[in-house]
Amino acid sequence: MSKSNIWARKPVEAFEEDMRQSGLKRVLGKWGLTAIGIGAIIGAGIFVMTGVGAKEYAGPALALSFVAAGIGCTFAALCYAEFASFLPVEGSAYAYSYATMGEIFAWIIGWDLILEYAMGASAVAVGWSGYLGKFLLLFDIKLPLWLMSDSFSAQSFLRDAATSSEKMQSLISHYSSIAVPTIMGHPFAINLPAFLIIFVITAILVKGIKEAASANTLLVMLKLIVVLFIIIFGAGYIHPENWHPFIPKPEMIVNPGETVAHSAYGFWGILAGAGYIFFAYIGFDTVSTQAGEAKDPKKDVPFGIVVSLIVCTLLYIMVALVLTGMVNYKNIDITAPISAAFASIPGLKFAVFIISIAALAGLTSVLIVMLLGQSRVFFAMAKDGLLPKNFFGVLHPKFRTPYKASILTGLVVAFVSAFTPISVIAELVNIGTLLAFVLVCGAVWLMRIKEPDRSRPFRVKWLPVVATLGIVSNVLIMLSLSYINWIRLFVWLAIGFAVYFLYGRYHSRLNNPTKQG
Ligand code: ALA
């Protein structure tokens, strides 16, 4: 068995060679890349998580949570942009850390990106299911609660409804039945739409996504128009009294499916809210995974990353203000808050229809990007020998897609989304992605020290300050998440270390150049 150097760095030139061999077509310009960024960013975060964000974390001050998370992301985005400008390769943060900090860090980031992409897709699928429910209601089609929700959330809805007859009435009106069956004494519920949508997307990805990719720009336009519609049209229905108090008195609250209380409202509530709705910003980094298809990656990828983030930050702050102005934060719906806010106003059925369709289409595009991103990261890791090449690196003989990796990912993601509350998945995704951001901020700085003379078409001014602020702000947001998320993150990383030390280090292409598979 060969011995490996876990700190070995993959040279930038080796990445460039891999890219040359990949034979991808360079078709994306700067606006195409920006559209990909916006397409990946706007999704469940704004359409779904704003509900819990306002109700259980920040109250009307949710807009400030968006400002705080936006600031942390901006520092990280600048660091991603500098990296992408001199290392325009598919593997994104995984590749950056391989080139700067060595194999063990690359592995950890790659492992961590599973949380961002695969688990992120699970959370989006749960959001998709919530909007499907609201959409079907428009046609008076109802399904039982136990087929539309995981059992933790179903029980939490029932507990919440038991507190007032009005809430109970509202719950009953949403489902054909609110009874939850039991299996061996345990309540059983499954989020069937979330489960099924993952199967459909997986099938599309196995077959190849050429058509889906060309539809992306159209979907992004639709999403942007609808978000603007929500802001402009919704502004007419704001009741300023809903903003008072803008920052409610601090409390401790427990989310559905969680047993641990977290800070709500007040300063810590705003910060914890930022940790929760951080999910809404995830996706700008996917622009960097498209570097292989960019016409002028060194300039256009940084542009796409930064512009897509700025556009979304501004839109998010406005949506948060409109939503908390339309509905009192205590009454915000947590499964499909925006369409529910419009549905609560008589005569706005057409708006609910438009928003639900756009949310379903928009969330579908996020699902495609995330599951695709996951298969690319697996593929890159398999190419480097850190995952079994004969599974994760195998292309379908006809469709030329990494079908085995896609199907395995689809199965795991479908099960997680069917049985886990969205808040639990989202917080795990957030802590994992925040860790990736922190490591990228550190890595870009380290690269400046190690290779100061390498050409950097996009150079962050005051990098030590920006990287430090990026690390501090993102760690601060991580700290605002309850300790249970830290435990989950450590368990996940411990499993990752075990896989690396039992497999990756003995099969790494960098450390074992003669070894195949
Ligand atoms: N930012 C993406 C979303 O909100 C992941 O769905």
Boltz pocket constraint, residues with backbone or C-beta under 6 A from the ligand:
constraints:
  - pocket:
      binder: B
      contacts: [[A, 40], [A, 41], [A, 42], [A, 43], [A, 44], [A, 45], [A, 46], [A, 120], [A, 124], [A, 278], [A, 279], [A, 280], [A, 281], [A, 282], [A, 283], [A, 366]]
      max_distance: 6.0
